[in-house]
Amino acid sequence: RSISNDLADQLRNQLLQVKEERERWAKEQEDTQRKVLNSQVQFEKVREAFKKKIDKEKARSKDWEKANQDQQIVIERLSGEYQGVMSQFQELQEQIQSDKESSDQQLRQQWQDEKASLQQ
């Protein structure tokens, strides 16, 4: 009977050790799964933050492109206006020069006429 009790005690101890080992293993598995889940959640948060940042930068880039296009349109319009004004300015300079030459010629003619009338 003593051997039977010893064997039963050994078997109980072994079963208890197996049970404790199984519980420890289950706890480790739960801890590992919790860590993996937390890592996945953290990764998703970081991913979403980067995605938002990228979307924000894309929007900023589009805004800059639009502003640049608007500036190019303004520059083109102003360049066209400038060329028109410069062309008008050139025409006015030519007209002033022509008027001056005509006026100078009239004054010379008047002077010569007066000179001729005085000589008579």
C-alpha positions as CSV (number, residue, x, y, z in Angstrom):
1,R,0.0,0.0,0.0
2,S,2.9,2.4,0.7
3,I,4.3,1.9,-2.8
4,S,0.8,2.5,-4.2
5,N,0.5,5.7,-2.1
6,D,4.0,6.8,-3.2
7,L,3.1,6.2,-6.8
8,A,-0.1,8.1,-6.4
9,D,1.7,11.0,-4.7
10,Q,4.3,11.0,-7.5
11,L,1.6,10.9,-10.1
12,R,-0.3,13.7,-8.3
13,N,2.9,15.8,-8.2
14,Q,3.6,15.2,-11.8
15,L,0.0,16.1,-12.7
16,L,0.3,19.2,-10.6
17,Q,3.6,20.1,-12.3
18,V,2.0,19.5,-15.7
19,K,-1.0,21.6,-14.7
20,E,1.2,24.4,-13.4
21,E,3.4,24.2,-16.5
22,R,0.3,24.3,-18.7
23,E,-1.1,27.4,-16.8
24,R,2.3,29.1,-17.1
25,W,2.4,28.3,-20.8
26,A,-1.2,29.6,-21.3
27,K,-0.3,32.8,-19.4
28,E,2.8,33.3,-21.6
29,Q,0.7,32.7,-24.7
30,E,-1.8,35.3,-23.5
31,D,1.0,37.8,-22.7
32,T,2.5,37.2,-26.1
33,Q,-0.8,37.6,-27.9
34,R,-1.5,40.8,-26.0
35,K,1.9,42.2,-26.9
36,V,1.4,41.3,-30.6
37,L,-2.0,42.9,-30.5
38,N,-0.6,46.1,-28.8
39,S,2.2,46.1,-31.4
40,Q,-0.3,45.9,-34.2
41,V,-2.4,48.7,-32.7
42,Q,0.7,50.9,-32.3
43,F,1.8,50.1,-35.8
44,E,-1.7,51.1,-37.1
45,K,-1.6,54.3,-35.2
46,V,1.8,55.2,-36.6
47,R,0.7,54.2,-40.1
48,E,-2.4,56.4,-39.8
49,A,-0.4,59.3,-38.5
50,F,2.0,59.0,-41.5
51,K,-0.9,58.7,-43.9
52,K,-2.5,61.9,-42.5
53,K,0.9,63.7,-42.8
54,I,1.3,62.5,-46.4
55,D,-2.2,63.6,-47.3
56,K,-1.6,67.0,-45.7
57,E,1.6,67.4,-47.6
58,K,-0.2,66.4,-50.9
59,A,-2.8,69.0,-50.2
60,R,-0.2,71.6,-49.5
61,S,1.6,70.7,-52.7
62,K,-1.6,71.0,-54.7
63,D,-2.2,74.4,-53.0
64,W,1.3,75.5,-54.0
65,E,0.8,74.3,-57.5
66,K,-2.5,76.2,-57.8
67,A,-0.9,79.3,-56.4
68,N,2.0,78.9,-58.8
69,Q,-0.4,78.6,-61.8
70,D,-2.2,81.7,-60.6
71,Q,1.0,83.6,-60.4
72,Q,2.1,82.4,-63.9
73,I,-1.3,83.7,-65.2
74,V,-0.7,87.1,-63.5
75,I,2.9,87.2,-64.8
76,E,1.7,86.4,-68.4
77,R,-1.0,89.1,-68.2
78,L,1.3,91.7,-66.8
79,S,4.0,90.8,-69.4
80,G,1.4,91.3,-72.1
81,E,0.3,94.6,-70.6
82,Y,3.9,95.7,-70.2
83,Q,4.6,94.9,-73.9
84,G,1.5,96.8,-74.9
85,V,2.5,99.8,-72.9
86,M,6.0,99.7,-74.2
87,S,4.7,99.5,-77.7
88,Q,2.5,102.5,-77.1
89,F,5.4,104.3,-75.4
90,Q,7.6,103.7,-78.5
91,E,4.8,105.0,-80.8
92,L,4.5,108.1,-78.6
93,Q,8.3,108.7,-78.7
94,E,8.3,108.3,-82.4
95,Q,5.3,110.7,-82.7
96,I,7.0,113.2,-80.4
97,Q,10.1,113.0,-82.4
98,S,8.2,113.4,-85.7
99,D,6.2,116.3,-84.2
100,K,9.5,117.9,-83.0
101,E,11.1,117.5,-86.4
102,S,8.0,119.0,-88.0
103,S,7.9,121.8,-85.5
104,D,11.6,122.5,-86.0
105,Q,11.1,122.5,-89.8
106,Q,8.2,124.9,-89.4
107,L,10.2,127.2,-87.2
108,R,13.1,127.1,-89.7
109,Q,10.7,127.9,-92.5
110,Q,9.2,130.8,-90.5
111,W,12.7,132.0,-89.7
112,Q,13.7,131.8,-93.3
113,D,10.5,133.6,-94.4
114,E,11.1,136.3,-91.9
115,K,14.7,136.6,-92.9
116,A,13.7,136.8,-96.6
117,S,11.1,139.4,-95.8
118,L,13.6,141.5,-93.8
119,Q,16.1,141.3,-96.7
120,Q,13.6,142.8,-99.1
